[in-house]
Amino acid sequence: ISMRCKQIFYALFYYLCMIIGAYIAVFIFTHVLFTPVYVNGNSMEPNIAEGTIGFSNIATRHISGIQRFDIIVFTHNDEWMIKRVIALPKETIEVKDNTLYIDGMEIEQPFLTEDVLTSDIALIRLSDQEIYVLGDNRNNSMDSRMFGAIHLSDVIGKDLYAMR
């Protein structure tokens, strides 16, 4: 094999390795660490605006678990949704007269604006694998009030690191 053929072979091999390495890096970034998210809808306004682009943390969801008031990305009927966790596994949730009660205790929701009203929710007891989620824009949000509690296995990531 001539010297020129060897140079071409090594150059092609180098670029092939670079492409494969880049693909692996992108795969790890988007399937193990973070997943890209586009906010479609206004159910989380004013805290997260429609059209926001960002990343949700997959790894943190598995490392530190899910806490009350975390913003999560999950699947429901093969659709990705973004909502806020209100109640955790094995808890009871109830809303009366625009007041949230978890296990009978009144819970403040500092992320809500004064004009947001939450319709009453009859007492619900969650299983050890369920969480209850609501949108911050309670008057315009399809959430657990409509489709019920979500299973922990449906959660993809938590937090939203917005770029816009």
C-alpha positions in Angstrom: 0.0 0.0 0.0 1.3 3.3 -1.0 2.0 6.1 1.6 -0.8 8.2 0.1 -3.3 5.4 0.6 -2.2 4.9 4.2 -2.7 8.7 4.8 -6.2 8.6 3.3 -7.1 5.5 5.4 -5.9 7.0 8.6 -7.7 10.3 7.9 -10.9 8.5 7.2 -10.5 6.3 10.3 -9.8 9.4 12.4 -13.0 11.2 11.1 -15.1 8.1 11.6 -13.9 7.8 15.2 -14.7 11.5 15.8 -18.2 11.0 14.4 -18.9 7.9 16.5 -17.4 9.6 19.6 -19.7 12.6 19.0 -22.7 10.4 18.6 -21.9 8.5 21.8 -21.4 11.8 23.7 -24.7 13.2 22.5 -26.5 10.0 23.3 -25.1 10.0 26.9 -25.9 13.7 27.3 -29.5 13.3 26.1 -30.4 9.9 27.6 -28.5 9.7 30.8 -27.7 13.2 32.0 -30.2 15.7 30.5 -33.0 15.6 28.0 -34.0 18.5 25.8 -37.4 20.1 26.5 -39.6 22.5 24.6 -42.5 24.0 26.6 -45.7 23.7 24.5 -48.6 25.4 26.3 -49.1 27.9 29.1 -50.0 25.6 32.0 -46.9 26.6 33.9 -47.1 30.3 33.4 -46.0 32.8 34.7 -43.1 30.7 36.1 -42.3 28.9 32.8 -43.4 30.6 29.6 -44.7 28.8 26.5 -42.0 28.4 23.9 -39.3 28.0 26.6 -36.4 25.7 25.4 -34.2 24.0 28.0 -33.0 20.8 29.5 -34.4 18.6 32.3 -32.1 16.6 34.5 -32.5 12.9 34.2 -29.6 11.9 36.5 -30.8 14.1 39.5 -34.2 12.5 39.3 -32.5 9.1 40.1 -29.9 10.4 42.5 -31.9 12.8 44.8 -35.4 11.6 44.1 -38.5 13.7 43.7 -39.4 16.4 46.3 -42.6 18.4 46.8 -42.8 21.4 44.4 -40.1 20.0 42.0 -40.9 20.7 38.4 -40.8 17.5 36.5 -41.0 16.2 33.0 -43.1 13.0 32.6 -45.0 11.1 30.0 -48.8 10.8 29.8 -50.5 9.1 26.9 -47.2 9.2 25.0 -47.0 13.0 25.4 -44.3 14.8 27.4 -45.7 17.1 30.0 -44.2 19.6 32.5 -45.9 20.1 35.8 -45.1 20.8 39.5 -45.2 18.0 42.1 -47.7 18.8 44.8 -48.1 15.5 46.7 -45.7 12.6 47.1 -46.2 8.8 47.5 -48.3 7.6 50.4 -49.6 11.2 51.1 -53.2 12.5 51.0 -54.0 15.6 49.1 -57.1 17.8 49.3 -57.9 21.4 48.3 -60.7 23.2 50.0 -61.5 26.9 49.5 -58.3 27.5 47.5 -56.2 26.0 50.3 -53.9 23.0 49.8 -53.8 20.3 52.5 -51.3 17.5 52.5 -51.9 14.8 55.1 -54.4 17.3 56.7 -51.8 20.1 57.1 -52.1 23.4 55.3 -49.3 23.9 52.8 -48.2 27.3 51.3 -47.5 27.5 47.6 -45.1 30.5 47.3 -44.7 30.0 43.5 -48.4 30.9 42.8 -49.5 34.5 42.2 -52.3 36.0 44.2 -54.8 35.7 41.4 -54.4 31.9 40.9 -57.3 29.9 42.3 -57.3 26.1 42.7 -60.6 24.4 42.4 -61.6 22.0 45.2 -60.0 18.6 45.1 -61.7 15.8 47.1 -59.4 13.9 49.5 -57.1 11.5 47.5 -54.7 9.0 49.0 -51.7 8.2 46.8 -50.0 4.8 46.5 -46.4 4.2 47.3 -45.5 4.7 43.6 -47.7 7.8 42.7 -47.3 11.5 42.8 -49.9 14.3 42.2 -49.0 17.1 39.8 -50.5 20.5 39.0 -49.7 23.2 36.6 -48.9 26.7 38.1 -51.6 28.2 35.8 -54.3 26.3 37.6 -57.1 27.8 35.4 -55.5 26.5 32.2 -53.7 23.3 33.0 -54.4 19.7 32.2 -53.0 17.9 35.2 -53.7 15.3 37.8 -57.1 16.8 38.4 -58.0 15.5 34.9 -55.9 12.3 34.5 -55.2 11.4 38.1 -51.9 10.7 39.9 -48.9 9.7 37.8 -46.7 6.7 38.4 -43.1 7.4 39.4 -41.9 5.3 36.4 -43.4 7.9 34.1 -41.1 10.6 35.3 -38.3 11.4 32.8 -36.5 14.2 34.6 -36.8 17.0 37.1 -36.0 20.7 37.1 -35.9 22.7 33.9 -32.8 24.6 33.0 -34.3 27.2 30.6 -32.3 28.7 27.8 -35.0 31.1 26.8 
